Amino acid sequence: MNERADRGAAAVEMAFVLPLLLLLVLGIIDFGRMLNAQISVTEAAREGARAATISSVAGAAQTRVNKVNTEYTVDTGASTFCPASPTAGSDATVVVTYTFEWITPVGGIASMFGGASFGDDITITGKGVMPCRA
């Protein structure tokens, strides 16, 4: 009889621990993906800034960013490109944005507990700055 009570206790303990364990594992997966996206967006911005130092056309930066990932967008309003005849000390700045989507229910669960921004898609921004070639 004691053995049956132990099995029941183990089932109850598992029922309490399993949701927390799953939430932890799913959170690690999504936050790892988010960190990877941030690193990739920053790399794409750096590549776009490098292309902007060579060409003064905004499309050159977007073309270079698209080689890293086609879902990334150059924010032309926040970016500055090199002029045709750059002066010393002028920089090309390229800002790249990406909309990150949660693939696990962690975002929705966090929004239930007051993390309103977690339930929505998140905009990840990267910024690359390179000196213009004089």
C-alpha positions as CSV (number, residue, x, y, z in Angstrom):
1,M,0.0,0.0,0.0
2,N,2.9,2.4,0.7
3,E,4.2,1.8,-2.9
4,R,0.9,3.0,-4.4
5,A,1.0,6.2,-2.4
6,D,4.5,6.9,-3.5
7,R,3.5,6.5,-7.2
8,G,0.6,8.9,-6.7
9,A,2.9,11.5,-5.0
10,A,5.4,11.2,-7.9
11,A,2.6,11.9,-10.4
12,V,1.4,15.0,-8.4
13,E,5.0,16.3,-8.2
14,M,5.5,15.8,-11.9
15,A,2.2,17.6,-12.6
16,F,3.6,20.7,-10.7
17,V,7.1,20.6,-12.1
18,L,6.5,19.7,-15.8
19,P,4.8,23.0,-16.8
20,L,7.6,25.0,-15.2
21,L,10.2,22.9,-16.8
22,L,8.6,23.2,-20.3
23,L,8.3,26.9,-19.9
24,L,12.0,27.1,-19.0
25,V,13.0,25.0,-22.0
26,L,10.8,26.9,-24.5
27,G,12.0,30.2,-23.1
28,I,15.6,29.1,-23.7
29,I,14.7,28.2,-27.3
30,D,13.0,31.5,-28.1
31,F,15.5,33.7,-26.4
32,G,18.3,31.9,-28.1
33,R,16.6,32.5,-31.4
34,M,16.2,36.2,-30.5
35,L,19.8,36.5,-29.6
36,N,20.8,34.9,-32.9
37,A,18.5,37.3,-34.8
38,Q,20.1,40.3,-33.1
39,I,23.5,39.1,-34.0
40,S,22.5,38.5,-37.6
41,V,20.7,41.9,-37.9
42,T,23.8,43.7,-36.6
43,E,26.0,41.8,-39.1
44,A,23.6,42.8,-41.9
45,A,23.8,46.4,-40.8
46,R,27.6,46.3,-40.8
47,E,27.5,44.8,-44.3
48,G,25.1,47.4,-45.5
49,A,27.2,50.2,-44.0
50,R,30.2,48.8,-45.8
51,A,28.3,48.8,-49.1
52,A,27.2,52.4,-48.4
53,T,30.8,53.5,-48.2
54,I,31.5,52.2,-51.7
55,S,28.2,53.5,-53.3
56,S,26.2,56.6,-52.4
57,V,23.0,54.8,-53.6
58,A,20.7,53.6,-50.9
59,G,19.7,50.6,-52.9
60,A,23.3,49.3,-52.7
61,A,23.0,48.9,-48.9
62,Q,19.7,47.1,-49.2
63,T,21.1,44.8,-51.8
64,R,24.0,43.9,-49.6
65,V,21.7,43.5,-46.6
66,N,19.5,41.1,-48.6
67,K,22.5,38.9,-49.2
68,V,22.6,38.3,-45.5
69,N,18.8,37.8,-45.1
70,T,16.0,38.8,-47.4
71,E,13.6,39.5,-44.5
72,Y,15.8,42.4,-43.2
73,T,14.9,46.0,-44.2
74,V,17.1,49.0,-44.3
75,D,15.5,51.9,-42.5
76,T,16.3,54.7,-44.9
77,G,14.9,57.4,-42.6
78,A,17.4,56.6,-39.9
79,S,20.3,55.7,-42.2
80,T,22.9,58.1,-43.7
81,F,24.9,57.4,-46.8
82,C,28.2,58.7,-48.1
83,P,28.0,61.7,-50.4
84,A,29.6,61.6,-53.9
85,S,32.7,63.4,-52.6
86,P,32.9,62.6,-48.9
87,T,34.9,64.8,-46.5
88,A,37.2,63.5,-43.8
89,G,35.3,62.3,-40.7
90,S,32.0,61.6,-42.5
91,D,30.4,58.2,-41.8
92,A,27.9,56.0,-43.4
93,T,25.3,54.7,-41.0
94,V,22.9,51.9,-41.9
95,V,20.0,50.9,-39.6
96,V,18.4,47.5,-40.3
97,T,15.2,46.2,-38.8
98,Y,13.6,42.8,-38.5
99,T,10.3,41.6,-37.0
100,F,11.0,38.7,-34.7
101,E,8.1,36.2,-34.2
102,W,7.8,33.9,-31.3
103,I,7.5,30.2,-32.2
104,T,6.8,28.9,-28.8
105,P,3.9,29.9,-26.5
106,V,6.3,31.7,-24.1
107,G,5.4,35.2,-25.5
108,G,1.7,34.6,-25.0
109,I,2.2,33.2,-21.5
110,A,4.4,36.1,-20.5
111,S,1.8,38.6,-21.7
112,M,-0.8,37.0,-19.4
113,F,1.5,37.9,-16.4
114,G,2.0,41.5,-17.4
115,G,4.7,41.3,-20.0
116,A,2.6,43.0,-22.7
117,S,5.4,43.3,-25.2
118,F,6.3,39.6,-25.1
119,G,3.0,38.6,-26.6
120,D,3.5,40.7,-29.7
121,D,6.1,40.4,-32.4
122,I,9.3,42.3,-31.5
123,T,11.2,44.6,-33.8
124,I,14.9,44.0,-33.7
125,T,17.2,46.8,-34.8
126,G,20.9,46.7,-35.8
127,K,23.1,49.7,-36.6
128,G,26.3,49.7,-38.6
129,V,28.7,52.6,-39.0
130,M,31.6,52.8,-41.3
131,P,33.8,55.8,-42.3
132,C,33.3,57.1,-45.8
133,R,36.2,56.7,-48.3
134,A,37.6,60.1,-49.0
